[in-house]
Amino acid sequence: MKEHVPVMVNEVLEALRPWEEVGTVVDATLGLGGHSGYILGNCANAYVIGFDQDPFAREVAGTNLSRYSGRFEVIADNFRHIEKLAERPGWTGASAVLFDLGVSNMQITEPERGFSFQGSGPLDMRMDASEETNSRMTAKDILNGSSVKELTEIFRKYGEEEHAYRIALGIVRKREAGELLETTDDLVRLIREVLPAPVQRKMGGHPARKVFQALRIAVNDEINALEEALDGALKVLKPGGKILAMSYHSLEDRMVKTKFREWEEQGVGRSSPRKAITPSEEEIESNNKSRSAKLRIFVSDKETSGKGDKADAIHRMPT
Ligand SMILES: C[S@@+](CC[C@H](N)C(=O)[O-])C[C@H]1O[C@@H](n2cnc3c(N)ncnc32)[C@H](O)[C@@H]1O
């Protein structure tokens, strides 16, 4: 059975109390069904609607959750379309929407997906490479088709890579010399070539890490998708419902924090707790991937969220 060790499971479950009152939960990033499995196992009345744009993840999640058959459904779509749930006949709103952003271990450890600087594979990085989205650019298309300025911006904006310009210039010079980047190895080699050894030593981590992150975010349009999904999530919540957003890098966390603050100013709910929750030391020790995780929780107001709005208004109408 393929697994992904879910991050901050206890913290997620604590935030969902009282468990017997949990109804529909939208798992926007179903992955291999790790969080969903715990939710279904602990919240007797929970029904999970799980989104994933990755066909392999959906298949594995279906198998991993099979013992909860009838209590979950899997949706093959980008979570940016989450808002569509509110159009379902009889939709009464979700108790919670969970985001566990980024990629799963399964995606990273399969070299042919091209996500990892550690394995050797084609420069793809599309989470969804299905027929319908086949027109979407791969990492290779971006690397071999963008100008120095465009590449610099991608590496800076999405990877916060200090040496963005130098790496972008190296890529374009290689291309002009007739050498196109084909594989993850080609890209790692190029980054190692253009960055002097003392610079690489100071980077604290693999010298290609931030460039790979930046490309993945660009290929999958992750920041725009997240912004749309957060707005949609607020609309599908029931009054008093919660959004739980777990991010692994500052760009995503900033987006979540800013959205929650804006909503609070608009009076539609509040962040609770005020600050991000981080994993315990024990969890970081046992699952290194959790070290950068930040979980933020937004609780919508009883009166003002999505559909509940209308339901409340009807109840309050004078008879
Ligand atoms: C970190 S994993 C989630 C792991 C999951 N919580 C678990 O415990 O198994 C993130 C998952 O979200 C999916 N994903 C990322 N961005 C997405 C998007 N915009 N729409 C739909 N799925 C997305 C990825 O394909 C991946 O399977």
The ligand as an SDF file (V2000), in Angstrom:
LIG
                    3D

 27 29  0  0  0  0  0  0  0  0999 V2000
    0.7180   17.0820    0.3090 C   0  0  0  0  0  0  0  0  0  0  0  0
   -0.2910   16.1350   -0.7070 S   0  0  0  0  0  0  0  0  0  0  0  0
   -1.6890   15.7700    0.3030 C   0  0  0  0  0  0  0  0  0  0  0  0
   -1.4950   14.5560    1.1290 C   0  0  0  0  0  0  0  0  0  0  0  0
   -2.7470   14.1290    1.8970 C   0  0  0  0  0  0  0  0  0  0  0  0
   -3.1510   15.1260    2.8470 N   0  0  0  0  0  0  0  0  0  0  0  0
   -2.5180   12.8190    2.5830 C   0  0  0  0  0  0  0  0  0  0  0  0
   -2.4340   12.8100    3.8230 O   0  0  0  0  0  0  0  0  0  0  0  0
   -2.3960   11.7950    1.8980 O   0  0  0  0  0  0  0  0  0  0  0  0
   -0.9900   17.2820   -1.7910 C   0  0  0  0  0  0  0  0  0  0  0  0
   -1.9130   16.6860   -2.8370 C   0  0  0  0  0  0  0  0  0  0  0  0
   -2.6710   17.7620   -3.3810 O   0  0  0  0  0  0  0  0  0  0  0  0
   -2.7590   17.6430   -4.7630 C   0  0  0  0  0  0  0  0  0  0  0  0
   -2.9010   18.9970   -5.2940 N   0  0  0  0  0  0  0  0  0  0  0  0
   -2.0160   20.0060   -5.2220 C   0  0  0  0  0  0  0  0  0  0  0  0
   -2.5070   21.1070   -5.8130 N   0  0  0  0  0  0  0  0  0  0  0  0
   -3.7510   20.7890   -6.2420 C   0  0  0  0  0  0  0  0  0  0  0  0
   -4.7800   21.5080   -6.9380 C   0  0  0  0  0  0  0  0  0  0  0  0
   -4.6060   22.7720   -7.3170 N   0  0  0  0  0  0  0  0  0  0  0  0
   -5.9380   20.8700   -7.2000 N   0  0  0  0  0  0  0  0  0  0  0  0
   -6.1280   19.5690   -6.8480 C   0  0  0  0  0  0  0  0  0  0  0  0
   -5.1880   18.8340   -6.2110 N   0  0  0  0  0  0  0  0  0  0  0  0
   -4.0210   19.4370   -5.9040 C   0  0  0  0  0  0  0  0  0  0  0  0
   -1.4770   16.9670   -5.1940 C   0  0  0  0  0  0  0  0  0  0  0  0
   -1.6750   16.2720   -6.4140 O   0  0  0  0  0  0  0  0  0  0  0  0
   -1.1990   16.0390   -4.0090 C   0  0  0  0  0  0  0  0  0  0  0  0
   -1.7170   14.7570   -4.2430 O   0  0  0  0  0  0  0  0  0  0  0  0
  1  2  1  0
  2  3  1  0
  2 10  1  0
  3  4  1  0
  4  5  1  0
  5  6  1  0
  5  7  1  0
  7  8  2  0
  7  9  1  0
 10 11  1  0
 11 12  1  0
 11 26  1  0
 12 13  1  0
 13 14  1  0
 13 24  1  0
 14 15  1  0
 14 23  1  0
 15 16  2  0
 16 17  1  0
 17 18  1  0
 17 23  2  0
 18 19  1  0
 18 20  2  0
 20 21  1  0
 21 22  2  0
 22 23  1  0
 24 25  1  0
 24 26  1  0
 26 27  1  0
M  CHG  2   2   1   9  -1
M  END
$$$$
